Amino acid sequence: MPREIMSKEEFQKLLPSAIEIRVLKNGDSTKIKLRTTDQLYTYKVKEGDVDALTKGSKAPVVEL
């Protein structure tokens, strides 16, 4: 079962341990799915914030 992240700081903390990042665009909001070795995390943001959040990641970013 995925866990929802509520803060930008928590997302940034989990970003280095990500294996894959999936970006789902849905109208004016965007959902980022962050896969780690043991858990799937989701984070809802505005569409313009996605590039800034995923910029420092070593994991591949897949846009769906």
Phi and psi restraints in degrees (value plus and minus 20) as a CYANA .aco file:
   2 PRO   PHI     -92.5   -52.5
   2 PRO   PSI     132.9   172.9
   3 ARG   PHI    -126.6   -86.6
   3 ARG   PSI     120.3   160.3
   4 GLU   PHI    -114.4   -74.4
   4 GLU   PSI     110.6   150.6
   5 ILE   PHI    -111.8   -71.8
   5 ILE   PSI     116.7   156.7
   6 MET   PHI    -126.1   -86.1
   6 MET   PSI     -33.3     6.7
   7 SER   PHI    -149.2  -109.2
   7 SER   PSI     131.3   171.3
   8 LYS   PHI     -85.9   -45.9
   8 LYS   PSI     -55.4   -15.4
   9 GLU   PHI     -84.9   -44.9
   9 GLU   PSI     -60.6   -20.6
  10 GLU   PHI     -87.3   -47.3
  10 GLU   PSI     -57.6   -17.6
  11 PHE   PHI     -83.3   -43.3
  11 PHE   PSI     -64.9   -24.9
  12 GLN   PHI     -83.6   -43.6
  12 GLN   PSI     -52.8   -12.8
  13 LYS   PHI     -89.4   -49.4
  13 LYS   PSI     -55.2   -15.2
  14 LEU   PHI    -105.8   -65.8
  14 LEU   PSI     -36.9     3.1
  15 LEU   PHI     -77.5   -37.5
  15 LEU   PSI     -61.8   -21.8
  16 PRO   PHI     -83.6   -43.6
  16 PRO   PSI     -44.7    -4.7
  17 SER   PHI    -113.0   -73.0
  17 SER   PSI     -11.5    28.5
  18 ALA   PHI     -95.2   -55.2
  18 ALA   PSI     121.2   161.2
  19 ILE   PHI    -115.6   -75.6
  19 ILE   PSI     -59.6   -19.6
  20 GLU   PHI    -169.8  -129.8
  20 GLU   PSI     126.6   166.6
  21 ILE   PHI    -144.2  -104.2
  21 ILE   PSI     105.4   145.4
  22 ARG   PHI    -133.2   -93.2
  22 ARG   PSI     116.8   156.8
  23 VAL   PHI    -135.4   -95.4
  23 VAL   PSI      99.3   139.3
  24 LEU   PHI    -132.6   -92.6
  24 LEU   PSI      94.9   134.9
  25 LYS   PHI    -111.8   -71.8
  25 LYS   PSI     109.4   149.4
  26 ASN   PHI    -157.6  -117.6
  26 ASN   PSI      66.7   106.7
  27 GLY   PHI      50.5    90.5
  27 GLY   PSI    -143.6  -103.6
  28 ASP   PHI    -111.1   -71.1
  28 ASP   PSI     -30.5     9.5
  29 SER   PHI    -130.1   -90.1
  29 SER   PSI     140.7   180.7
  30 THR   PHI    -153.9  -113.9
  30 THR   PSI     119.1   159.1
  31 LYS   PHI    -130.5   -90.5
  31 LYS   PSI     109.6   149.6
  32 ILE   PHI    -126.7   -86.7
  32 ILE   PSI     106.2   146.2
  33 LYS   PHI    -126.6   -86.6
  33 LYS   PSI     102.6   142.6
  34 LEU   PHI    -131.4   -91.4
  34 LEU   PSI      90.6   130.6
  35 ARG   PHI    -115.7   -75.7
  35 ARG   PSI     103.9   143.9
  36 THR   PHI    -131.1   -91.1
  36 THR   PSI    -198.0  -158.0
  37 THR   PHI     -85.5   -45.5
  37 THR   PSI     -48.6    -8.6
  38 ASP   PHI    -140.0  -100.0
  38 ASP   PSI     -28.7    11.3
  39 GLN   PHI    -171.8  -131.8
  39 GLN   PSI     132.8   172.8
  40 LEU   PHI    -128.9   -88.9
  40 LEU   PSI     106.9   146.9
  41 TYR   PHI    -134.9   -94.9
  41 TYR   PSI     123.9   163.9
  42 THR   PHI    -141.3  -101.3
  42 THR   PSI     128.1   168.1
  43 TYR   PHI    -165.0  -125.0
  43 TYR   PSI     106.0   146.0
  44 LYS   PHI    -117.4   -77.4
  44 LYS   PSI     109.5   149.5
  45 VAL   PHI    -160.8  -120.8
  45 VAL   PSI     152.2   192.2
  46 LYS   PHI     -97.7   -57.7
  46 LYS   PSI     136.1   176.1
  47 GLU   PHI     -80.2   -40.2
  47 GLU   PSI     -55.4   -15.4
  48 GLY   PHI     -91.6   -51.6
  48 GLY   PSI     -38.5     1.5
  49 ASP   PHI    -105.1   -65.1
  49 ASP   PSI     -29.7    10.3
  50 VAL   PHI     -84.3   -44.3
  50 VAL   PSI     -67.3   -27.3
  51 ASP   PHI     -82.7   -42.7
  51 ASP   PSI     -59.1   -19.1
  52 ALA   PHI     -87.5   -47.5
  52 ALA   PSI     -55.8   -15.8
  53 LEU   PHI     -95.8   -55.8
  53 LEU   PSI     -56.0   -16.0
  54 THR   PHI    -115.5   -75.5
  54 THR   PSI     -18.7    21.3
  55 LYS   PHI     -81.3   -41.3
  55 LYS   PSI     -62.4   -22.4
  56 GLY   PHI    -107.8   -67.8
  56 GLY   PSI      -8.5    31.5
  57 SER   PHI    -105.6   -65.6
  57 SER   PSI     121.8   161.8
  58 LYS   PHI    -110.1   -70.1
  58 LYS   PSI     -35.9     4.1
  59 ALA   PHI     -96.6   -56.6
  59 ALA   PSI     129.7   169.7
  60 PRO   PHI     -87.9   -47.9
  60 PRO   PSI     121.0   161.0
  61 VAL   PHI    -124.5   -84.5
  61 VAL   PSI     101.4   141.4
  62 VAL   PHI    -131.4   -91.4
  62 VAL   PSI     102.1   142.1
  63 GLU   PHI    -118.5   -78.5
  63 GLU   PSI     105.9   145.9
